[in-house]
């Protein structure tokens, strides 16, 4: 668990990223699910919070929502976490306005 906690703390990780990490390490799926549940209970893995953090980060860099969504999907965040990030950020509705402001 210590190695997993260290991995989870070194960046904002999705549940899917942690699962892939455990799988590469040869951890059986059943054990991996239990370990991820423990990490979620401790707050080390939280897909909704992670997706919001990454979305905010990329929004500050000027990415449009479509690009942010693609990046979140690539990091393994689920549809529910991505939808939550979109709702909280308001970016999906503002892409055109942001683009017009950048070229104005």
N, C-alpha and C positions, 0 to 999 in steps of 0.2 A: 504493500500500500504506500510506503514511503516514496518509492520510485514513481509511482503513478501520481501521487500528490505533487511531487516535484515537477513532473511533466505538465500537469494541469495548471500549476502556478506560473509556469514560464511564459504564458500567453493566454489570450482569451480563446479557449478551445470549445468546439461544439461537441455534443455527445457523440456524433459520428466520428470526429477526429480522434477522440479518446478511444472509441471502440476499435478503430483501425490500428491505433498504436498498440493496444493490447493484443490484437490479433497478430500483428507482426512479431510481437514478443512471444507468441505461442500460447497465450492464455486461452483456455477453452471458453466458448461462447457463454455458457451458463455462469462461469466465474466472472467473466468480463461484465455481464449484465449486473451481477451483484456488486461488483466494484464500482461501476458507474453509478448505480443507485446510491451507494455510500458517498461518492463524490458529490452527487446532486444534493443529498441530505446535508452535507457540510458546506454547500455553497461553492464548491470548487468547479462545478460544471452547471451552467444555467444557460440553456440555449436562448431563451428570450432576452435575458440581460446581455449575453454575448452578441447577439444579432443587433441589438440596439446600440451597443458600444461601437461595433464595427461600422454600422450604418452612419452614426454620427461622425465618426472619424473620416470616412470617405466623403461624406457630405461637406465637411469643412474643407476638403481638398477640391471641392467643386464637381464631384461626380454626380451624374444624373441618376435618378432612381433605377432606371433599367440596368445601368452598370453596377450599381450597388447590389441590386437583387441577384445579378449573375455572380458577383463576388461572394455573396453570402451563401448561395447555393453551392458554389465551388468549395467552400469551407465546410460544407456538410450541415448547415443549419436547415431545419425543417420548415415546411410551408407555414406552419402556425407561428413559429418564431419570426419568420420573415414578414408575415402579415402584421404581426404586432409591432415590429420595427417600423413598417410603413405607416401604420396608423399613428404611432407616436411621433414620427418625424414630420409627417405632412409632405414629404418630398414627392411622393408619387403624383400628387396633384399640382405641384409647383415646377415640374421640369421645364415646361415651355416658358414660364415666366422667368426662371433662372437663366435659361439660355438667352432670352431676349435682353436681360439685364447685362449679361456678360458681353454681348456684342454692341450694346448701345454706347 
